[in-house]
Amino acid sequence: MEFSIRALAPQGAKTGCLVLGVYQAGAAQPPLLTRAAAAADRAARGRLSAVLAQGDLRAKAGATLLLHGVAGLAAERILIVGLGEQKEFSEPAYRDAVRGAAGALRELGARDAVLYLTDLKVPRRNAAWNVRHAALGLRDAFYRFDQLKTQKKPPAPALAAVTLATQGGPVTDQARAALREGVATADGVALARTLGNLPPNICTPSYLADEAKKLARQFKLGLEVLERRDMERLGMGALLSVTRGSHQPPKLIVLRHAGGAKSAPPLVLVGKGITFDTGGISLKPAGEMDEMKFDMSGAGSVLGTLRALAGMKAPVNIIGVVPTCENMPGGQASRPGDVVKTMSGQTVEILNTDAEGRLILCDALTYAERFKPDAVVDIATLTGACVIALGHVATGLFANDPKLGEALRAAGEDAWDRVWPMPLWEDYQEQLRSNFADMANIGGRPAGSVTAACYLARFTKKLRWAHLDIAGTAWKSGRDKGSTGRPVPLLVRFALARAGK
């Protein structure tokens, strides 16, 4: 799908589908036309307002009404999209309208469309925000993962081109930059979603390493892939303990985008890459275990973020570190009660082999110190407790630096990929006490997501560090089962905001 942005009169837009917005009015009143819709209505001699007066469209945000061959307009089809009440119009209503339009366009045979939504006034936001979220919303709606199906549903002709149109003056450089960012971010989200959706017999640690190699070749990124012997030499006993039961070799992927000044310290993103998690000896219940292929979503989000930032040639220095392996049972697998030595020199008593994500992350976080980073953010589907605490709306945010935490929160609000701050208080560290090692790898059921973060905090005392627990936001279950690509939009916005973009 190709995107463009330009000033254009709606009545003269020669396109397969012209998308116009209308606001919901009071009871028994026809919807209120936006500026673009009113211009189109005048050219059509009141045809649009006449149809709307019949009550065929409830102008709830995201509702749609399709018209064909309206005299006076050059477009083949007119798609009218509800925006909700004008006085209550805000970010959610705008995003619902974009999704509603995208859902309708997906079912049409139109090869191109002109969209008059990005020049709407969204409180607290500007045109650049509108453009970015329009591109993301459209691409998200058109994402499909069907490459492994032999019986594919015949699709409607693909929407090949979308013009984001405005009536008000020339298009600004900020709007063009926002479009580039939106498209590049959508590319990164799509990569993260596809990696998450692939089955674990395909998306192995070696597969993730190969994907990193493809990105390195395509965008001229720096790449290093550490093998088992490299990890043994570095003393990554915690990471290696997780992979002992698997026949798949572990990998530690390091991918670099150097778009900023050489002297600028990098941002390091560390993504949990458990390509399948059985729980190990602490075996998970069989029900829904297939969803444990999504346990590499942190890794997918790191690769997706690097792909997005490299694709837009972002002026940032960023390093992705991806520790990846499987967590399987077997005769060589780690046992509850084993004690391992981490790369930091600290020892860990493994009380539960299903708390494996923190074991691979702690060694990767220690490894990240060598890059002398400005900040480190790890991303992990770490705890079911975070799902209980926050559901599937917000990602759990833990940070040992208030300014870093606030920057991530603000980026999440801007990207509408939101987070919620959680405590890292020293009080919780007592739950990790072990009689036989420096610490245990679990702290019991109370505050499970907090104690998991507190465990990681023991390996980040030299770093400005934040932890994103995406267990509730990285994928959906049920009928819409699949990867979401979160938190790629948040991470891209955060990295760009640090560069003043």
ZAMARGU-4260 file (C-alpha; in steps of 0.2 Angstrom, whole numbers, plus 5000, padded with zeros to 4 digits):
<rodrens>
0) 5000/5000/5000 | 5008/5016/4994 | 5004/5032/5004 | 5004/5051/4998 | 4999/5067/5006
5) 4993/5082/4997 | 4980/5097/4996 | 4966/5092/4985 | 4948/5098/4983 | 4936/5083/4987
10) 4924/5086/4973 | 4938/5084/4960 | 4946/5069/4967 | 4947/5055/4954 | 4948/5040/4965
15) 4940/5023/4968 | 4934/5029/4985 | 4932/5046/4993 | 4932/5045/5012 | 4923/5059/5021
20) 4919/5061/5040 | 4903/5067/5048 | 4899/5071/5066 | 4884/5064/5076 | 4871/5078/5080
25) 4857/5078/5093 | 4842/5066/5093 | 4832/5066/5077 | 4844/5077/5069 | 4855/5073/5053
30) 4874/5071/5055 | 4885/5087/5054 | 4896/5088/5039 | 4914/5091/5041 | 4922/5105/5030
35) 4927/5092/5017 | 4911/5083/5017 | 4901/5100/5015 | 4912/5104/5000 | 4908/5088/4992
40) 4889/5090/4997 | 4889/5106/4988 | 4896/5099/4972 | 4884/5085/4973 | 4869/5097/4975
45) 4865/5091/4993 | 4865/5073/4988 | 4875/5068/5004 | 4865/5078/5016 | 4849/5071/5008
50) 4855/5053/5011 | 4861/5056/5029 | 4844/5064/5033 | 4836/5048/5029 | 4845/5041/5045
55) 4854/5027/5036 | 4870/5031/5046 | 4872/5033/5065 | 4887/5044/5066 | 4895/5034/5080
60) 4914/5034/5078 | 4919/5021/5065 | 4901/5018/5058 | 4901/5019/5039 | 4889/5021/5024
65) 4894/5018/5006 | 4887/5027/4991 | 4890/5024/4972 | 4891/5035/4958 | 4886/5052/4966
70) 4883/5065/4952 | 4894/5080/4954 | 4909/5071/4962 | 4923/5063/4952 | 4925/5048/4964
75) 4918/5031/4960 | 4912/5028/4978 | 4909/5039/4993 | 4912/5032/5010 | 4905/5042/5024
80) 4912/5038/5041 | 4905/5043/5058 | 4916/5053/5070 | 4904/5053/5085 | 4899/5069/5094
85) 4909/5084/5089 | 4911/5090/5107 | 4917/5073/5112 | 4929/5070/5098 | 4946/5065/5104
90) 4960/5052/5100 | 4949/5036/5103 | 4936/5043/5091 | 4948/5048/5078 | 4957/5031/5079
95) 4940/5022/5078 | 4935/5032/5063 | 4951/5027/5054 | 4948/5009/5059 | 4930/5010/5053
100) 4936/5017/5036 | 4950/5004/5034 | 4938/4990/5038 | 4926/4996/5024 | 4940/4999/5012
105) 4946/4982/5015 | 4930/4974/5008 | 4929/4985/4993 | 4936/4983/4975 | 4943/5000/4975
110) 4962/5001/4970 | 4964/5018/4977 | 4956/5030/4990 | 4957/5048/4995 | 4955/5050/5014
115) 4949/5067/5022 | 4951/5063/5040 | 4969/5069/5044 | 4964/5088/5044 | 4951/5085/5058
120) 4954/5095/5074 | 4959/5082/5087 | 4961/5090/5104 | 4979/5091/5111 | 4985/5084/5094
125) 4991/5091/5078 | 4990/5087/5060 | 5006/5077/5061 | 4999/5066/5074 | 4983/5063/5063
130) 4994/5058/5048 | 5004/5046/5058 | 4990/5037/5066 | 4980/5036/5049 | 4994/5027/5041
135) 4996/5015/5056 | 4978/5012/5057 | 4976/5008/5039 | 4991/4997/5038 | 4985/4988/5054
140) 4968/4984/5046 | 4975/4977/5030 | 4988/4966/5039 | 4985/4948/5035 | 4994/4932/5040
145) 4989/4918/5028 | 5005/4913/5021 | 5004/4895/5029 | 4986/4892/5022 | 4984/4882/5007
150) 4966/4887/5005 | 4966/4906/5005 | 4950/4916/5005 | 4950/4925/4988 | 4953/4943/4993
155) 4945/4959/4985 | 4957/4968/4974 | 4970/4975/4985 | 4970/4994/4990 | 4986/4999/4981
160) 4986/5018/4985 | 4980/5030/4998 | 4980/5049/4998 | 4979/5058/5014 | 4971/5074/5008
165) 4968/5091/5016 | 4959/5106/5010 | 4968/5119/5021 | 4984/5126/5012 | 5000/5117/5007
170) 5006/5101/5015 | 5019/5105/5029 | 5036/5097/5030 | 5030/5090/5047 | 5015/5081/5040
175) 5027/5073/5027 | 5039/5068/5040 | 5024/5061/5050 | 5019/5051/5035 | 5036/5044/5033
180) 5037/5039/5051 | 5019/5031/5051 | 5023/5020/5036 | 5040/5015/5043 | 5032/5011/5060
185) 5019/5001/5051 | 5033/4991/5043 | 5041/4988/5059 | 5024/4983/5067 | 5021/4971/5053
190) 5037/4962/5055 | 5035/4960/5074 | 5017/4953/5071 | 5023/4941/5058 | 5037/4935/5068
195) 5025/4932/5083 | 5012/4923/5072 | 5025/4911/5064 | 5024/4894/5072 | 5038/4888/5084
200) 5044/4875/5072 | 5048/4889/5060 | 5052/4904/5071 | 5067/4896/5080 | 5082/4906/5088
205) 5091/4902/5072 | 5076/4910/5062 | 5077/4926/5072 | 5095/4927/5069 | 5092/4925/5050
210) 5079/4938/5050 | 5092/4950/5059 | 5104/4946/5045 | 5091/4951/5032 | 5088/4967/5041
215) 5107/4970/5042 | 5109/4968/5023 | 5094/4978/5018 | 5098/4993/5029 | 5116/4992/5031
220) 5115/4988/5050 | 5129/4982/5061 | 5126/4964/5066 | 5134/4951/5078 | 5127/4934/5083
225) 5134/4926/5098 | 5133/4907/5099 | 5133/4895/5113 | 5152/4894/5115 | 5153/4913/5115
230) 5140/4913/5129 | 5150/4900/5139 | 5165/4911/5137 | 5156/4926/5144 | 5149/4916/5159
235) 5131/4918/5154 | 5125/4904/5166 | 5108/4910/5168 | 5104/4911/5149 | 5112/4894/5146
240) 5102/4886/5160 | 5086/4889/5150 | 5091/4881/5134 | 5098/4865/5141 | 5083/4855/5137
245) 5081/4861/5119 | 5089/4854/5103 | 5088/4872/5096 | 5105/4881/5098 | 5103/4898/5108
250) 5108/4914/5100 | 5112/4931/5106 | 5108/4944/5092 | 5116/4961/5093 | 5109/4973/5079
255) 5115/4991/5078 | 5108/5007/5069 | 5121/5021/5070 | 5110/5036/5063 | 5116/5049/5076
260) 5132/5057/5081 | 5147/5046/5084 | 5149/5053/5101 | 5131/5050/5106 | 5129/5035/5118
265) 5116/5023/5111 | 5099/5018/5117 | 5099/4999/5120 | 5083/4988/5118 | 5084/4971/5125
270) 5070/4959/5119 | 5065/4942/5127 | 5066/4929/5113 | 5059/4913/5120 | 5053/4905/5104
275) 5043/4892/5113 | 5040/4891/5132 | 5034/4874/5139 | 5039/4880/5156 | 5053/4867/5156
280) 5052/4855/5171 | 5039/4866/5179 | 5028/4861/5165 | 5014/4873/5160 | 4996/4866/5158
285) 4992/4860/5141 | 4977/4872/5138 | 4982/4886/5127 | 5001/4881/5127 | 5001/4885/5109
290) 5001/4903/5113 | 5018/4901/5120 | 5025/4904/5103 | 5022/4922/5107 | 5034/4922/5121
295) 5047/4929/5109 | 5036/4945/5106 | 5049/4956/5115 | 5062/4950/5103 | 5050/4953/5088
300) 5047/4971/5095 | 5066/4975/5095 | 5068/4969/5078 | 5053/4978/5072 | 5059/4994/5080
305) 5076/4993/5072 | 5067/4990/5055 | 5056/5005/5058 | 5070/5017/5063 | 5082/5011/5050
310) 5069/5012/5037 | 5066/5030/5040 | 5084/5034/5042 | 5081/5040/5060 | 5095/5051/5067
315) 5097/5040/5083 | 5110/5027/5089 | 5101/5012/5094 | 5107/4994/5098 | 5095/4979/5099
320) 5100/4964/5110 | 5090/4949/5108 | 5094/4934/5119 | 5084/4919/5111 | 5081/4901/5115
325) 5068/4888/5118 | 5062/4882/5136 | 5060/4864/5135 | 5059/4849/5147 | 5071/4834/5145
330) 5085/4825/5153 | 5097/4839/5152 | 5084/4853/5157 | 5087/4864/5172 | 5078/4858/5188
335) 5069/4867/5202 | 5083/4869/5215 | 5097/4871/5203 | 5109/4886/5206 | 5117/4895/5192
340) 5130/4909/5190 | 5125/4924/5180 | 5137/4934/5169 | 5137/4947/5183 | 5144/4935/5195
345) 5128/4934/5206 | 5121/4917/5209 | 5102/4912/5207 | 5092/4898/5214 | 5080/4892/5201
350) 5064/4888/5210 | 5053/4888/5195 | 5059/4884/5178 | 5044/4893/5170 | 5051/4910/5176
355) 5064/4908/5162 | 5062/4925/5154 | 5071/4934/5168 | 5085/4922/5167 | 5089/4925/5149
360) 5086/4944/5152 | 5098/4946/5167 | 5113/4940/5157 | 5108/4951/5142 | 5106/4966/5153
365) 5124/4963/5160 | 5130/4961/5142 | 5122/4978/5137 | 5134/4987/5150 | 5148/4986/5137
370) 5139/4998/5125 | 5140/5012/5138 | 5122/5016/5134 | 5112/5032/5138 | 5098/5021/5143
375) 5092/5002/5142 | 5074/4997/5140 | 5070/4978/5140 | 5054/4972/5133 | 5047/4955/5138
380) 5031/4944/5139 | 5037/4941/5157 | 5023/4938/5169 | 5005/4932/5169 | 5003/4943/5185
385) 5004/4959/5174 | 4989/4952/5164 | 4980/4951/5180 | 4985/4968/5185 | 4983/4978/5169
390) 4973/4967/5157 | 4976/4969/5139 | 4976/4988/5138 | 4991/4994/5146 | 5009/4988/5146
395) 5017/4987/5164 | 5031/5000/5166 | 5045/4999/5178 | 5060/5011/5179 | 5074/5015/5190
400) 5075/5032/5183 | 5060/5044/5185 | 5064/5054/5169 | 5066/5038/5159 | 5050/5032/5165
405) 5041/5048/5161 | 5048/5049/5144 | 5042/5031/5140 | 5025/5035/5147 | 5024/5051/5136
410) 5029/5042/5121 | 5016/5028/5124 | 5002/5042/5126 | 5008/5050/5109 | 5009/5033/5100
415) 4993/5027/5109 | 5003/5012/5114 | 5000/5015/5132 | 5009/5010/5148 | 5006/5011/5167
420) 5019/5014/5180 | 5022/5001/5193 | 5033/5001/5209 | 5051/4995/5210 | 5052/4998/5229
425) 5065/4989/5239 | 5052/4982/5250 | 5048/4969/5237 | 5066/4962/5236 | 5064/4952/5252
430) 5053/4940/5242 | 5068/4935/5232 | 5078/4929/5246 | 5086/4912/5245 | 5094/4901/5258
435) 5106/4894/5245 | 5111/4908/5232 | 5111/4927/5231 | 5093/4927/5225 | 5079/4916/5220
440) 5071/4918/5202 | 5053/4920/5209 | 5046/4929/5224 | 5029/4920/5226 | 5012/4924/5220
445) 5010/4942/5228 | 5015/4956/5216 | 5022/4943/5204 | 5026/4956/5190 | 5034/4968/5203
450) 5046/4955/5210 | 5050/4949/5192 | 5055/4967/5189 | 5064/4968/5205 | 5074/4953/5200
455) 5080/4962/5184 | 5084/4978/5194 | 5098/4968/5203 | 5107/4967/5186 | 5104/4985/5181
460) 5112/4995/5195 | 5125/5003/5183 | 5111/5008/5170 | 5097/5020/5167 | 5085/5006/5164
465) 5066/5003/5161 | 5057/4986/5160 | 5041/4984/5149 | 5030/4969/5154 | 5020/4966/5138
470) 5012/4949/5143 | 4995/4957/5142 | 4997/4968/5126 | 5009/4958/5114 | 4995/4946/5108
475) 4976/4943/5107 | 4968/4927/5111 | 4951/4920/5106 | 4944/4923/5088 | 4956/4937/5084
480) 4971/4927/5091 | 4987/4934/5085 | 5002/4945/5088 | 4998/4964/5090 | 5016/4971/5086
485) 5015/4981/5102 | 5025/4990/5109 | 5034/4995/5092 | 5024/5011/5090 | 5029/5016/5108
490) 5048/5012/5106 | 5049/5021/5089 | 5041/5037/5097 | 5052/5036/5112 | 5068/5034/5101
495) 5063/5049/5090 | 5058/5060/5105 | 5075/5057/5112 | 5082/5064/5096 | 5070/5079/5096
500) 5059/5072/5082
</rodrens>
